[in-house]
C-alpha cells in the first residue's frame, strides 16, 4: 500500500519518467489559507508513492500538488516556460486513493485522475 495521495511525473518530450521533481502537498482551510502537509521528490521511475503515511486520514476539501519543474528542466539543460505546476483537486471521498499524474514537457502539461 502507499500514501492516500500519489503522483507520477512523465516527461513526454523525452519519453521518460521525470526523476527528482520536487513535489509539495497542501490543503486549503475553510478560510482559504493553504496548509503545508508534505513534500518529497519523484523516484527514478517518476513516482512519489510515500508523500503521506499510508494511514494518514484525509479530510474532504481542496488540495494542491505543486511540482517544481524549472529545476527539473534546468538539470536536463532544457529551458522551461513554467517554473512550477500547481494542480488543485477536490477530495469528496477521503477513504479513496487519489493518484494525480502529471504529463510534462517544457512548454505544456496535462493531468488527470489516475488509478
N, C-alpha and C positions, 0 to 999 in steps of 0.2 A: 504494500500500500504506500501511498505518498501523501504529500500535502493536499489539503482540500482545494487549493488553487495551484495549478501548474501552468507552465508555458513551454513553448518550443519555438525557437527562432531559426528560420531558414533564410539564407542569403540566396535569393532567387537569381541574382546576377551572376553569381559564381556556381550556382547549382550545388551548394554545400550547406551543412549546418553552420550557424553563426556561433562560434565558441567564444566565451569570455565576455559576452554582453552583460553589463551591469543592469540589474533589474531592481526596482523598488516597488513595494506594495503599500498602499494606503487605503484607509476607509474614510468616508465623509460623514461627519457628525450631523445631527439634525439642524445645527446652526450653520452648516456649510463649511466648517473648518475641516481640513484634511489632517488625519491622524496616521503617522507612520506606523506600519505593522511589521515589515520585514524587508530585507534586501538580500541579494545574492547575485550570482553570476551563472550564465549558462555553461554547461559542461562541454566536452569535446563533441558531443552529438547535438549541441544546441539546445539542450533541455535543462530545465530547472524544476526538479521534482520535489525539492525539500525546502521550499520557500517558507512554509509554516510547518509546525509539528503536525504529524499525522492526526493527532487527537484534538487539534485546535478547533474550537467551536466557533463557526462563522455565525454572524448575525445578518438578518436581512438588511439590505441597504446598498448604497453605491460604493464601488471600489475602483481603484485606479492602479494599473500597472504602468510604470514609467521605465522605458528602455533607453539607456544612454548609448545611442547609436553612433554619434560623432566619433567617440573614442574607438569604437569597433572599426569603423571605416578608416580612421586615421592609421590604425595598426595594419590595415590592408593597403596602405598608400593610395587610398581612394578618396576623392572628395565626396562630401555628402551634403545634400540640401537640407535635411532635417537633423538638427543637433540632438533631438530626443523625440521619442514617440510615446505619447500617453494614450492608453486605452482605458476608457471608463466603461464599466459594466455594472449591471444591477443584479444582485442576488435576491431572489424571492424564495427559493427553497434551500435553506442553509445546509440541509442534510445531503444535498447532491454534490458531486465533484464538478469543479469548474476548470476546464482546460482552455486557455486563451493563447492560441498560436499567433505568431507574427511572421508574415512573409515580407521580406525586406529587400530593397535594392537602394542604390544611392539616391534615387530621385522618386521613389514610390514605396508605398507599403500597403498591406491589407491584412485583415484579421477576420476571425470567425470564431464561433464557439465550437470547440472540438470535443472529442470524447476521451 
